[in-house]
Amino acid sequence: MNFYHSTHRHYCGIDLHARSLYVCIIDQQGEVLLHKEIKARPEPLLALLKPFRDDLVVGVECMHCWYWISDLCEEQGIHFILDHALYMKAIHGGKTKNDRTDSFKIAMLMKGGNFPLAYTYPKEMRATRDLLRRRTRIVQHGAMLKAHVVNTTSQYNLPPNKVNLKNVGAREQVQAAFAGQDVQHNIDLDLAIIECYHRELTKLEEHLERQAKQHDPTSLSVLRTIPGVGRILALTILYEIGDIQRFESVQKFASYARLIKCKAESAGKVYGTQGNKIGNAHLKWAFSEAAVLYLRGTDKAQRYLQKLQKRMNKAKALSALAHKLGRAAYFMLKHQRVFDEQRFLKG
């Protein structure tokens, strides 16, 4: 975890909500200069900050509505930092918790060098990353709909239809599979949504690829050289990382991507694990999928997995392979080099 250590004349802590802001501004001595609730609009916020803009830093908690304040500060030349919500124990651990207290604590954490930093994702790529995450949720819902069709077939003891419902012909086979009218209507509803998803996702994926070729075409091409990493996995890795230079070492990148084992230790004793969900779940999924797909088409990779299984079980071996792919992706993006399978399997 990184903390903010820079010093300023004024520190502005904002307790952020969708419709209101509670703003607290303190000086270097910790004296409160302003403490006020305003509407979540640019005009009143800029009016409050105007007397203190000569040397000011603005800090907010990482929640869903921080985008507009970050963009506003960037436009106005105001230094902006984002805190890691999971590490804000000082706010959530007090006896009294309200908007006024929270904004003051945020400002004091910045002043004292205890403000836990989160990554402020670049404005240029942020909307595309959110669109890609939205696609993932839609794909997951489409999988639930397909599972419902399969479960309904079993529910009425019909022969299993081993068809891919992404295809038009497969959906036509299921449109008259059930005798009951209401049951068929239930399935038709699933098929209609699946068809809509398939049509819209095809257009969406083409748009995402065009955007990636504008944002960082070189890194996208480099990631596509990894066996098993196709269009979607490459896009996911690219947009979830953002700027690879923000990671000082491969260890920090692997930790962020949830590719390392967590351990809780105190006084020389190990108490199991904690913090397994700290990090980027999308990167964890992408590298885990890449490991499985890499094994599917490469005999050398399968032999490498068997080598790993001599020291660990299969699940841990797959995790180790995903970790290795993550480390390889880090150095590939860092140095803009394509995948070297011989070097990868040798290491």
Buried (B, 14 or more C-beta within 10 A) or exposed (E): EEBBEEEBEBBBBBBBEEEEBBBBBBBEEEEEBBBEEBEBEEEBBBEBBEEBBEEBBBBBBBEEEBBEBBBBBBEBEBBBBBBBEBBBEBBEEEEEEEBBBBBBBBBBBBBBEBBBBBBBBEEEBBEBBEBBBEBEEBEEEBEEBBEBBBEBBEEEEEEEEEBEBBEEEBBEEBEEBBEEEEBBEBBBEBBEBBBEBBEEBEEBBEEBBEBBEEBBEEBBBBBBBBBBBEBBBBBBBBBBBBEBEEBEEBEEBBBBBBBBEBEEEEEEEEEEEEEEEBBBEBBBBBBBBBBEBBBEEBEBBEEBBEEBBEEEEEEEBBBBBBBBBBBBBBEBBEEEEEBBBEEBBEE
